[in-house]
Amino acid sequence: MIDPTKRSLSYNITIQCALDGFCFVLHDQEADRIVDLELYQTSKTDDGTAIAEALEKSLFRRELYKKPLHSVRYIVDNRHSVLVPEELFDERHQDSYFLFNHEPLPGYTLRHETIPGLQAVNVYAVPLRQQQRLSKLWENMETVHRSSIFLYSTLLEDPFDSPVNAYVNVNSRSFDLAIVHDKRLAFFNSFSFSTKDDFAYFLLFALEQQPFGTDIPVHFSGLISAHSEIIQLCKRYLKRIHFARPDGQIEVDMSLNDTPYHYYYIPYKSLLCEL
C-alpha cells in the first residue's frame, strides 16, 4: 500500500513509455521495496501525448500526480537508436550517426548517453511532445533509452555457466536481441514484428548468422508469456529457452508477487542501472 501524502519523497519511479502504452515501477527507497506497478497498452498510436495523458490519469488515481518524488526516470521505448563506439563519438555529429541507420523523424529530438562497460554511446530519438508533457510533472526527470538499460543489465548479469548467451527483450511490436560472448557484446539489433512467424523468423535468422548458431541459451524478458504462441513456436527450434527471474537485489511487495517479473524487466533494472 502506497502512502503518497507522507512518503512521496522516498519514492523512485521508472516509467517505460512507447507510443502505444506504458508501464511503471514504483520503488520505496527507505523500505528498498517495489510497492506498486502498472502496465497499460492500447492499439492506437499518436505522437505520445495520449499515452502521457493515460499515465497522468493513473498517477492521479494514486494521488501521485505532480507529487515531488525522490527520482523519476522516463524510459524511451522505441527502435530509433544507434550505437557509436565511444572513442569515435563526437556530440557535434550525433545527427549524422543517427541518420546513418534511420530516416529523419519529424516531431522527435535526439539525445545520447554512454553505456558503462560497453565503451559505446547510444544515440536515440525521443518523441518531443511526450517528453515535454512528462517533464512538466517533475523537474528532476531523467531520460534514458530502453536499449541502454537492456544492454547495461545484460552485460552486467551475463552468467558464467555458458560462454555465449542470447537475450531477447520483447516489446509490443518489436524486440531487442543481444548476444554476449565471454562477457562482451557480439551482436545487438532491434526487430519489428507483426506475427509470431515474423518474430521466430527474425530471431532465428539473426542467431543463425552468428558463429554460435541456435544451440545457445536464449533468455527472454519483456511483454511475453511463457505460454504464448511465439514461445511455443520458438521451442521447435530453440532448446534452451529461459525467462528473466528476480535476482534478489530489490524486494517486491507481497501483493505484487502474482505479476511476472520479466514483464517489467526494463523498469526494474532501471532502478539499478548506473547511467
N, C-alpha and C positions, 0 to 999 in steps of 0.2 A: 504494500500500500504506500503510495507516494504522499508526501506532505509538502506541497508546493509553497504554502504560506510561510512555513518555518524553515524549510530545508532547501529552497531553490538554489542558494549559493553553494551548496555542496553537490549539486548535480552536474554531471557531464553528459552531453547529448551528442551522438553521432548520427547524422541523417544522410542516407543514401538516396539521392533524388535523380530520377530519369525524367523523360517527358511523358511517360505513361504510368508512373507510380513512384512510391517512396517506401522506405522502411527506416525505422529508427530504433536505437537502443538508448535507454536512459540509465545512467550509472550513478549510484550514490557514492561519492568519493570517501566520505567518512566511514561508511559501512563496508566499502570496497565490494559492492554487490550490484548486479543488474536488477533494477527494481521495476522496469516497465519496458515494453517494446510494442511495435505495431508494424503491420505490413498492409499497404494499400495499393491496388492495381486497377487500371481501367483500360478499356480498349481504345479510348480516344486519346489523341495527342495534339498538342498545340505548341506554343513557344515556351512552355513550362510554367506559365502563370496559373493554370488550372490546378496543377499538382501543388504548387506553392499554396494556393487557396485551400486545398484539401488538407494540407499539413497544418495550416493555421487553425482550421476548424478542430482538428484532432488535439492540438495544443490547448485550444480554448476549453475543450471539454475536460481537460486535465488541470485546468487553471494554471497552465504554464505559458500562456500567450503573453509575449513581451516581458516575461519574468526574467530578471537577471540570473544567469547560470554561471557556474564556475568555468566551464569551457563549452564551446559549440564548434562542431566540425561539420561542414557541408561537403558531402562526398559526391562529386560529379560522376554520374552514371551514364556513360556513353562510349562509343567505339572511336571517338575522334581524338586519338593521341598518337604520339610517335616518340620513340626512344632515341636519344642522341648521346654518343659517348661523351662523358664529362670533359675529357681533355680537348675535345673538338668544339664544345658548345660555346657560342657567343650570343649573349642575350639580344644583341642588336639584330641578329638574323633568325630569331625564333619563327618569324612568319615563313621564311624560306624553308626551314626544316619541316614545318607543318605541311606546307603546300606540296612538298615532295611526295607525300603519301595521301593527301586529302584534297578535295575540291574546296574552294572558298566557301565559307559558311556565313551567310548574312544573319545578323542577329546574335552572333557569338563573339566572345572576346578570348584572346589567348592568354594562358598562364603557363608556368613551368615550375617544377620542383626537382630537386636532386633526390635520388633514391639511395640511401645508405647501403653499402655492401654490394652495390651493383655498378658503381662508378659510371652512372648514366643519369641523364636529365630527361624527365618526362615533359614533353610539350603537349598541351591539350587545349581543347576548345570548351568554353563554358557558356551555356545559354544565358545571355546577358540579363534578360528580363527576370528569369527565375532567380538568379543570383542577387539582383538588385532588390527583389521583393523580400528574400530571406534576410539579406543584410540589414534591412530596416527593423527586423525583430531583435537582433543582437549586435551590439557594437564590436564584440570580441569574437565574431565568427571567423573561422579559418576555412579555407577552401583547399581541397585536395582531390586528386583523381582516383577512381576506384582501382585502376591498374597499378598505381603506385603502392597502395596498401596491399594489394594482392601479391605483387612481386616481392615487396619487402618481407611480408609474412612467410611467403613460400621459401625464400632463401634462408630465412632465419630458422624455420622449423623443419627443413628438409631432413628426413630421417637417415640414419647411418646403416640401416639394415639392407638397403638396396642402393647400388651406386647410381642408378638412374630412376627418376620418378617423374610422372606427368601429373599436372594439376589443372583441373578444369573448374572454373567458376562460372556458373550459369546465371544469366540474367533473363529478362522476359522475352527478348527477341535476339539475343546474342550470347556468346560465351567466350571467355578468355582461356587460352591454353598456354601453359608454361611447362617446359621440360628442363629439369635440372639434372646435371651430370657432375658428380663429385663436388657438390655444393656450388656449382657455377651454372649460370643460366645458359642453356644451349639453344633454346628456341622460345619465342613468345610471339603470339598473334591473337587477334580478335576476329571472330567469325559471326556473321548474322545468319539466322536460320528461320524457316517458316514451319517446317515439318520435322518429324522425328527422323525421316530419311535424310533430310538436309544435315541435321545435326550429326548423325552417325557418319555420313559421307565425309564431311569436313574434318571431323575428329580423326577418323581412321586414315584419311589421305595424309593429313599433317603428320601423324605418327609414323606412317609407312615411309615418308620422305626422309626421316631421320635414320641414322645408322643403328639405332637401338631397336627399331621395329615396334610391334604392338604387344610383345610379351613383357611388359613392364608394369609396375603398379600405377594405377590411374586413380587419383584422389579427387572426388567431386565435392563441390560446395556450391552454395547459392540456391536459386529457386528451382529445385528439382527434387522429386520424391524418389526414394529407393524403389518404389513400386511403379514408377511411371513407364509409359511405353518407350520412352527414349532409353531408359536404363535397360529395360528388357531386351531391346534391340541391340544395344551395345554389348550386352552379355554374350551374344552369339559370337563376338569377335574378340572381346577383351576378357581375360580370365582372372584378372587381379584388380577388381573394382573395389574401392573403399570410399567412405564418406568422412568428411571432417568431423572430428569429435572434440568435445571440450578438453582443454589441456590443464584445467585447474587453476589457471592464473587469475581468473576472475570468477567469483561466486555468482550464481544466478538464484534469484528469489524462488523459493519452492513453488510458488503459484504459477511460475512461468516454465516449469520443467517439461510440460507437455509439448512445448514448441520445439521442433527440431533445431538443434544448434546450427547446423550448416546453412539453414535458410538465411541467417543473419550474420554469416561469416565475416563479410567485409566491415559492417558497423562494429561487430565485436572486436575484430583485430585493429580497427582504427583507434580503439582505446589504448592499445599497447604499442602503436606504431610511432616511431620516432622520426616523423617527417616535419 
